[in-house]
Amino acid sequence: MLFFSCQSKKEATNSEKKNIVNHIKWDIKTVDFGTVNQDTIIQAYFHLYNLDTVPLIIYYVNPECGCTDYAVSSKLIMPQDSSTITLYLDTQSKHGFQRIITTVCTNSKQKFSKLTLKGYVASNE
């Protein structure tokens, strides 16, 4: 015999709302790295603060370009705590003005945040 327990839509919606973080804060969302030469690895740090009373969860970090990698200090951010997302941009095949956007998805009210790296990559030639 199999038994299934299902919440009604109303109950599920209410429980989901309890887990939504209403108050988050980024120290910055854009880093202008200025002018760099090709073959430079840019490191940029973005600090995310959980100002609410429930845990903040980073579901995923999605850079728009394969030239960008990332590290997350903690995907579970307890109330009144913070996490750091480090973006690494490899400028090896880049030249000219660059604007790379990374999307961060969380259980916050706004759900998605955009982090931006921008600057100019000078050719080595």
N, C-alpha and C positions, 0 to 999 in steps of 0.2 A: 504494500500500500504506500502511496505517495501522498503527502500532505503539503499543501502550499499555503503560505501566509502572504497575503498581499495587503498593502495599505491602500486605502482609497486615494484618489487623486488629490483630494483636499488635504488629507493627512500628509501625503508625500510632499505636497507643495509647502505646507507649514513647516515640516521638518527641514526641508531644503532652505527655507528662508532663515531658519535659526542658525544655519551654518554659513550664511553669507556675511562676509566682513564688509562693514559699511565705511570704515575709516582706515584708509591706507595713505602713505605718503612716500613719494620718491624724493631723494635729495636733488637729483637732476634727471632729466630725460633725454638731454642732448649733450654730446661731447663734440666740440670742435677741435680736431687734432692739428689744425693749422696746415702747414706745408711740410711734407716729408718726402724723402726719396723712395723710389721703388725698392722692393725687397725689405721693407720695414714691417715689423709686426707691431701694430698698435694695440695697446691694452687700455681699456676704459672700464671704470668701476661705477656701478649704479647701485645705490643703497635703497632698499625697500623696507619701510617701517610699518608694522602692524599696530595701529592705534586703537584697535577694538578689543573686545572681551572674549572673542572666539579665535581659534587658530586660523591663520592664513595659509593656504596651500598654493604653491606654484605648481600648476598642472604641467605646463610645458613652456619652453623657450624656443622660439622659431626664427632664426636669422633668415632673411630673404635671399642671402647669397652664400654659396658654398665656400667663399673666401673668409667667412666669419665663423669662428668657433666660440664656445662659451663655457663658463663654469658657474655653478650655483653653490654658495656656501651652505645653504640649507633650504630644502623645498618645503619644510614645515616650519612656519614662523609663529611662535607662540605669542599671545597677547603682550603688547608693550615691548616686543623684541624686533630684531631686524635680520635681514639677509642681504648678501652682496652678490650681484650678478656681474661677472667679469666677461666682457666681450673682447675677443682677439680678432683683429682684422689683418689679414695677410695682403700686403699691397704688391706682391710679386707681379701680377699680371694687370695691375691697375695703372692708369695715368689720367691726369686731369682731375676735375672736381668729382668728388665721391660723396654719395649720400646713401648710407646703408641703414635700413630699418630692421629692427628685431621686434617681434611680437611676443609678449609675455602674457600667458593666460593663468588667471588665479580664480579663487572662489570669492573675489571681491564683488561689490555691487556693480562696478564698472566692467568687470570680467577681463577685458583686454587692455593692455598698456603697450605703447609704442616707444621703444628706445632707439635713438638715432645717433649714428656716427657720421660726422661730416668733416670734409677738409679737402686739401689739394695734394695729389701725388705727382711729384715732378719726375719726369723720365730720366733714366740714368744715361741716356745717349747724349 
